[in-house]
Amino acid sequence: MSATEEPTTTQHAGLQDFFSYPFAQAIQDRRTRRVAQGTSLKHGAQPYESSNAPSPLTPLEEAILIASTSVTGAVMHDGPTKKVDGSPELGTMFLEVAGRAASSADNAQATSFFMTNDEGVWLIERPRGARALELFTEIPPRWEDRTEDDWLSFANAVKRKVYDGRMSFPDKQWPYFLGWNGQMTNAPGTTQFLPVVDNTRQYINVLLILLSEPAGKAPLFIDDWQPFKPSNAMEWAAWAASKIGLVDPIPYQPIGGLKQARGGYSSMDVPAPLGSVTTVRTDYEAHFLFQNLMLTAEALRLGAWVHGAPMIPHVWDRDPAKGVLGLGFRQYQGKTFDSRFKRWPPVPASQPAYVGIDGVLEGLCPPYVNDMDAAVDQVLEEKFGPDGTYTNADVFAQSYKDKATAEVYMKAAGHPPAQAIEYTKTICKYLVETYGRFPAHTDPFHLPGIWLQCSHLEIEYYEQYANPRHVQRQAEGREIWGR
């Protein structure tokens, strides 16, 4: 059904039940329920032997879970474009126009979910810009207007199969899984959602935002992992003067050197240590999305469980000969640290970076990008180029009352100044030249180290050991969903 057609009332009993479930009740009812149908727990205080076969989620159940992590429309820039003193306020912080089911710092939408089930490992792609708008011309944007076929069409539009078969590991114990998790996780019939967060674009975007503050107030970025290393006569003179107490000590390396520190654009009163920047909050959205998944699973009468699995770095690796069937991310290390006379930088800078899956999910970093000037230019192109976030008024206007109102904002929202762009490039190049990777003080892809398992529950286990209220909804779901 297209978005222009009249919606029809679905006859699917499970969908009717899903939409009738009150949000307030979902908050109260949400609990971790771990034991999937077909799972036996043979050891310990509550031994149990299942007589049931595993019961995979239906395509419709998975489709609704996928939608709870995906695009839901467009965002609106409902903030000022002037500071209180009348000077310009940067209004182009967001990376994306497409809005998602959970909040995202600067609308970076940097979290990708990998889904694994009995059939394979899937990337849940993130439609952006015009592609997201096009998707909602084919499928109703409002969930309540969708038929069962619409749900399945949406899921198929954003699912990309990466591997056949489940993610799996040679042992269900440490170091692959933490504690008792291994005995119940990734069981046949279950579906897991694993988030990975691309830090590369948002790292560049945050530098551009911070450095768009007025000249004299923009931060001075320092590498708090490196001592000051003079590179010219002026810097050697300053170093010597600091040693005899004529000027303040220079404890760390200012990126861009003393020229940047004393040039009048960056403020030495506003230092920005790269060691404290880390993920620049890009990873927060993954946790918000996890909560969405948990509440959606509760509304679908499923069991759901967020837990530590699989552990780093094994989830990045893929070596069938060793039985390690993780994501298969490429390792990259442009510089090694093996001198016995020089101190290694802290982790992660001293370690290989996991940078992506070739042709599937690639960070904006070496080896996919060899020129960090070009990487910064690409972020600017994605925001301000011909089809960029702040250029295509048809896409940008989706959350405004009309296109003309959106265009007024777009014209007033501003652009990072040339000095901000130049210094951002200096920082990015410094990181690659110094550490052989980008970023260095955090990983290109952040792995929260947890995944969520959804399943039909082993109702008989809970009937034997649990308060009936604990699993009442899930037991009723067997009949409602025809499981």
N, C-alpha and C positions, 0 to 999 in steps of 0.2 A: 504494500500500500504506500502511495506517495504522500508527502506532507500536505498536498493540496486536496486530497480526497477526504471525504467525511469519515471520521473514525467509526469503527464498528466495535460493539461490545464483545469482548472475548468470551468464549464459552469454556476455556480451559479452567478446570477447577483449581489447579495449583496457582494460576495467575490471579484468579478471583480472590483466593485466600491470601496471596501475597499482598495485594493492594488493600485488603481489609484490615491488615495488622497495624494497630496504632503505634506510632513512633515512641511514645512514652513507655509503652509496654515493652518495646524492643530494648530500650535502655535498661529496664528493670530485669528483663528475662535473660539478657546476654550473659552466658557463662561459657567457660571452656569445657568442651565435651570431647574426649580424645578417642574413645574406643569405636573404631569404624566397624561396620558390618563385615563379618568374616574374620575378625581378629580374635585370637586366643591369648589369654594371659595365664600362662601355666605355672608361674612362680609367685611366691609371696603370700600375703595375708588374705588375698581375695582371688584365689585361682579360678580360672574360667576357661572352658573349652567350647569354642563356637561350633555350631552345627550348620551355620549359614554359609552360603557362598558370598564372595565379595559382591558389592552392588555399586557399580560406577554411577556417578552423577549423570542425569540425562543431559542431552545437548541444551535443552531449554534452561535447566538449572545453571549450567556453566555459563550460558549466554547472559543470564541476569547478573551473575557474579562478575563477569567481564565488564559489563556496562557500569557496574558500581565503581570501577577503577578508571573509566574512560571519559571521553569528552561529553559534555552535556549542554553545550551552547557556547555563548561568547561572554567575555568579561566587559565591564565598563570602567573607564578611567574616571572615577568620580572624586577627583582630587584637584587641588589648585595648581595653576601654572604660574603663579606669582608668589613670592615670599611676602611676609608681612611688611617688609620695608619697601615693597614694590619691585624688587629685582626679580629676574627670571627664576622660576623653580622648574627643574627638569621634570617634565611630565611624560617622558618616554622610557620609563624604567622596565616595563614589561617586555619579556621576550616573545610571548605568544598572545594572540587574540582569543583563541579557542579556550573556553573555560572547561574545567574538569570537575569531577565529583568531589574533590577535596582541595583545600587551600594550598597555594604554592607560592614560595618566596619569589617576588617579581614575576609571577606567573611563568616561571621557567619551565614548568611541566617536564622536569628532567628525569622523572622516575619511569622506568620501563618495568613491566612485570613479565617474568617468564612463568608460564603455566606448564606443569607437567601432570600427565595422567597416563592411563594404560596405553594410550595411542602414541604418545610422543612428548617432545618438549616444544613448546610454542612461545613465540614472542608476541605479546600483545602490543601492537604498534600504536603510536600516538599521532592521530591525524592532526594536522596544524593548518591554520590559515584557510585558504580557499578549499583545501581538501575536506576539512571538517564541515565547512558550509555546504559543500557538494553532497556530503554524506547525509546531511539532514534535509536535502531535497528528495532523497531516495527513501529515507526512513523517518517516520515521525519523530521529532525531537522530544516530545513529551512521552514519558514511559506509559502513562495510562492510555495513550492512543495507539499503542503498538499491539499488533496481533502476534501470535506465536511465530509466524513466519518472519515478521519484522525483527523480533528479538534474534532469531537465528541468522538473519541477513546481516544485522549489525555485527554480531560476533564474528561471522565469516569475513567481514570487511576489515577487521582489525587483527585477526589471528594470522600468524605466519609460522608455518611448521619449520622448525630448525633441525630437529633430529627425530628419528623413529625411536620408539621405546622411551621408558621413563628415564629421568635422571636417576642414577643409582651409584652405589659405592660398595667397595668390597666387604665392608663390615658395618654393622649398625651400632657400633660402639665408638667411643673416643678413639682417634681424633676427628672422626667424621660427624658424629652426633654427640650431643651433650647429655650426660646422665640417662635417665629413663626414657628420654625422647626417642632414642633409637629403636626401642622395642615396639613402638606404635606408629612411627612416622613413615610416610611414603609407602603405606600398605597398598596391596592391590585394591583397585576400586576407588581409591581416594584421589583428590585433585589438590595440588599444591600451587600456591602463588608466591613467587620469590621476587622481591624488588631489587633492582640495581639502579643506581642514581648516577647519571652523567654529570660530573662536576665541571666539565671543561668549558662549555658555553657560558654557564652562569658565573663561573669564576671570572671570565673575561668581562661579562656584563656588569658584575659588581664592581670591578676595578673602574670601568667607565662611569658608573654612577657616582662612586665615591670621589673620583677625580673631577667630576663636573661641579664640585663646590667652587665658590668664588676664589679667584687668585688670592693667595695669602692665607686661605683657610683649608685648601686641599691637603689631604694627609701626605706625609712623607713616609713612603714604604721603606722598611728596613728589614734586612735578613738577620733575624736574631739567632740564626745558626752559624753565622760567619763573623769573625772579627773584622774590624776595619782594615782594608787592604789598600794603601795609597797607590794611585796609578799615574800620578803626574807630579810635577814640582810643587804645585800649590797644595796638593793633598799631603805630600811628604812634609811640607813646612807646617801644616796644621797638625799632623801627627806628632811631629817633634815638639811643637808648642804645647800640645796636650800632655806630653810626658813630663814637661817641667812646670806644669801648672799655670801656663799663661792663658790657656783656653780650657773649656770644659772637656772632659774625656770624650772620646768617640768610641763607645764600646762595641758597636755593631756596624755592619756594612750598610750604608745608605744606598738604596738602589738608584742608580743614576749618578752616584758619587756626590761630592760636596757641591758640585755645580747645581745639582738638583736641589740640594738642601738649602743653598744660599741664593737661589735664583729668583725668589720672590713669589713663585707659584705655590710650591709646597711649603707647609708650615712645620718647622721643627717642634712646635708646641703640640702638634697633632700627629704623633708617630703611629704608624700602623705596622706592627710586627707581623711578618708573614706567618710565623708559627702560631699566631692566635687567630688567623683568618680561617684556616682549615676548610671545612665544607661550605662556608658562608651561608649556613642554614638551608642549603639546597636539599639536604636529606630529610628535613622535617616533613615534607609532603608525603613521603613514603609511610610514615606512621599515621598520618591522617587517613590515608587510603586504606591502611590496615583496619582502622576502626570502621570505615565504610563496609569493608568486606565482612567483618564480624557481624555487624548489624544486619546486613543483607542476608547472610547465612541464617541468622536467627529468624528473620522473616520468612525464609524459605523452609524452615523447620529442619535445617541441617545441623550436624555437628560441625564446630569450627574451633580451631586451635592454633594460636600463634606461639611459636617456640623456636629455640635456638637450633637451626639446622639449615643446610649443612655448614660445617665450619670452614672458615678461611684457612689456607688458600685452596682447599680441595675443590670447593664448588666452582672455582674459576677453571680448573683443569679438566682435560678430557683425554684419557689414555686407555682405550679399550683393552689393551694387552694387560694392564694392571687392574682392570675392573673399575676404573674411575671414569664415570660417565657424567661429568659436570657440564658446565656451559661451554667450555672450549674457548675461553678468551685468549687472545694473543698476548704473549709476554713481550715487553719491550724494555731494553735498557741501553740507552745511548752513551752511557758513561759508566765505567766501573771504578770502584773505590777499593784498591787492593794494596796501597802503599803502606808499608810498616811505619813510616815516619810521619804520616798525616792522619789526623783524626777523621774517622768516617763521619759523615753527617748522620743525624738521627733517622730512624725509620719514620716515614716510608722513603725518604729521599735516596737512601743507600740501596734500596731494593728495586728489582724489576717492577715495572708498572704493567698492570693489566689494562689494555687500551681498547678492547672491543673484539667483536667477531667480524672478520672480513666480509664486507658486503651485506651484513645483517644489522649490526649496531656498532658504529665507529665513533670514538671520541674525537674531538677537535684538537688533536695533539699529534706529536710524532708517534709512529711513522706515517700516519694518515695525512699529516700536514707537516711539511718540512720547513716552512717559513712561518714563524709566529706573527710577523706583520700581516701575512695573508690570512691567518686565523682570526686576528682582530678585525680585519676588513670583512671577513665572511660574516661575523656576528653583526657588524654594521649593515652589511648587505641584507641579511635576513630581517633586520628591523626597518631599514630605510631604503632598500633597493626597490626596483620596479614592482615586485610582488610582496614587498615587506609588510611587517606588522603595522607600520605607520604610513603606508602608502596606498594600500588597496582599500578605498573608502567603502566599497560594497561589503567587504568582510568586516572592517572595523565598526561599521554602523549597526551591527546586529543588535546591540544592547542599548542603542540610542533611539529617541523617538522618531528620528528621521535622518537621512543621509546628510542633510545640510548641517544639522547640529553636530554630527560626528566630524564633519570636515572643519568646522570652526575650531574644535578641540585640536585636531591634527595639525592645523596651521600654527597654533599657539604653544604646542607642547614642547618644542625645543629639540635640540640635538646636542650630543656631547661636544664640547669645544675642542678645537684642534690640539690644544695643550694636553687635554685629558686623553685624547687618542694617542698622541705621541708618547706620553708617559706610560700608558697601558702597554704599548708595544715594547717599550724599554724593559718593563717588568717581566713581560712574557719571554722576551729574548734572554734576559738575564737568567731566568730559571732554567731554560734549556741549556744555555752555555755553561752554567755552574753545575747543574745536576744531571743533565742529559735526559730530562723528562719534563712534562708539564701536566698538571702542577707538580710541585716537588714537596710541599709541606702537607699535602693531602693527596689522595689517590685520584687518578682521572675518573675512575668509576668507584663509587662508594658502595660497599655492601653492608647493609644493616646487620647481617648475620642472623636473620630470622626469616622464617617463611610461615605461611598460613595453610593449614590443611583443612579442607572441607570434605565432608563425607556423609553418607547415610549411616546412622548409628546402629550398633549392635544392641538393639532394644532389650534383648533377653538378659544381657549382662547388667544393664541398669535396673531391670525389674528385680534381679536377684539381690543387688547391693544398694541401690539408691532410693532416696525419698521419691515417691511416685511423681511429685511435682517437678523434680529435676529434669525429667525427660518426657513429660506429658505431651508437650507440643510436637516433639520429634516422633513420638509413637503415633500420634494422630496423623502425622504427615504421611505415613505409609499408605493409609487409605485415600487421603486427599490427592496425593500425587500418583497413586497407583503403583507404588514401588514394589 
